[in-house]
Amino acid sequence: MMKKDYFKDSKIKYPAYQPWITDSDKKIVEKVMGQNMLTLGPQLEKFEKAFSKYTGSKHAIAVSNCTAALHLSLKAIGVKENDEVIIPDLTFVADANAILACNAKPTIVDINKDNFFLSITNLKKNITKKTKAIIPVHIYGQACNIQEIFDVAKDNSLKVIEDCAHAVGTFSNSKHVGAIGDTGCFSFYPTKNMTTAEGGMVITNSKKIADKIRQLRSHGMSKSLKDRYSKGYPWIFDITEPGYNYRLDEIRSALGISQLKRIKKINELRRKAASYYYSKLKEIPGIILPDMVNDNTHSYHLYTIRITNKFRLSRNQLFNKLKDNGVRTTVYWMPIHEYTAYQKFSKASNVKNTTKMYNEILALPLFPTISKKHQDRVINVIKSFQK
Ligand SMILES: Cc1ncc(COP(=O)(O)O)c(C=O)c1O
């Protein structure tokens, strides 16, 4: 059943997103609430093990959200004051914020003309002596040009932190994304492919990085809670570097375990819904659709279409028409260079492709339980403005 619009817009009958919490999700959460340990307990361990197995990475460390995952990854690879870290202009501000949280500088780089990925030419141009790392983004759930980025990183001795916030279930050359770079960072925010309400995960194949992240996640303590209570005096531990409280509690971990069990089904339903949009919208002049693939290189987190000037309406006009017809859509996101705090990190002339792309993109409603009626409403509104 469709829930009422949270923002109290009575016109909205077709939300952009609806979380999918099943009875078995609720059961496991209720059970865990009866545990003695409500944080740093068995569910966290189980969730991390399951996630590392699913992604084929040696280590998985659950954290409170993906921004924390990015921040700790940067810390663990040694990013410090005045280092530079490259990010695409088209991404969520969390990447830039995590860099500033290390007192480092984001280098904002343009995307390609025809897709949403970091431009390799511009990437190469922006590498300086101070560059330490690159954060490629598997944006909207599609595996980005990670191998090319990785090759550039290797040639320049740079670290790679993959932003996989959108990409649980996305593979690239048969490897789960995030397992290619030094770390991969995932988000379990409610709109994501799987959710723990708030939550995140870092994956890595490096024990050194994993140990560091585990330590920084819990105040920088040199011993885990389990180790402290299983031998010696529990209050004896060291702090070699101050850390944070970026822990994921037992309740969220349990929800994560339950959701991860269904991820294949969740992503299959997303792909089916994306495929339905594709079949109905593919011949509309001026509309560019996401690639339709069947090889797990896209997990269809978002269905972002492009409205070019060959369509009768502009992106903003279409947004308003859809809204007038009860459909909520949105844009992911304003380019980073437009935010006041980040204007000084880029020149508008160097981010032309992102600026153009930003004016074209619109994310249509997409979630695993979306109905045909819901999608037909979106499709029919778009079709009614076809030239
Ligand atoms: C691309 C990208 N990176 C990072 C994040 C941050 O995730 P979180 O909200 O879990 O901190 C998001 C959140 O939407 C995102 O879309």
The ligand as an SDF file (V2000), in Angstrom:
LIG
                    3D

 16 16  0  0  0  0  0  0  0  0999 V2000
   27.1930    9.0050   -3.9750 C   0  0  0  0  0  0  0  0  0  0  0  0
   26.9920    9.0950   -2.4840 C   0  0  0  0  0  0  0  0  0  0  0  0
   28.0600    9.0490   -1.6880 N   0  0  0  0  0  0  0  0  0  0  0  0
   27.9510    9.1040   -0.3520 C   0  0  0  0  0  0  0  0  0  0  0  0
   26.7260    9.2390    0.2550 C   0  0  0  0  0  0  0  0  0  0  0  0
   26.6380    9.3570    1.7430 C   0  0  0  0  0  0  0  0  0  0  0  0
   25.9080    8.3190    2.3240 O   0  0  0  0  0  0  0  0  0  0  0  0
   25.3740    8.3920    3.8040 P   0  0  0  0  0  0  0  0  0  0  0  0
   24.1090    9.1800    3.7700 O   0  0  0  0  0  0  0  0  0  0  0  0
   25.1460    6.9530    4.1800 O   0  0  0  0  0  0  0  0  0  0  0  0
   26.4260    9.0290    4.6270 O   0  0  0  0  0  0  0  0  0  0  0  0
   25.5710    9.2980   -0.5280 C   0  0  0  0  0  0  0  0  0  0  0  0
   24.2570    9.4550    0.0930 C   0  0  0  0  0  0  0  0  0  0  0  0
   23.2400    9.6290   -0.5090 O   0  0  0  0  0  0  0  0  0  0  0  0
   25.7060    9.2260   -1.9410 C   0  0  0  0  0  0  0  0  0  0  0  0
   24.6430    9.2980   -2.7340 O   0  0  0  0  0  0  0  0  0  0  0  0
  1  2  1  0
  2  3  1  0
  2 15  2  0
  3  4  2  0
  4  5  1  0
  5  6  1  0
  5 12  2  0
  6  7  1  0
  7  8  1  0
  8  9  2  0
  8 10  1  0
  8 11  1  0
 12 13  1  0
 12 15  1  0
 13 14  2  0
 15 16  1  0
M  END
$$$$
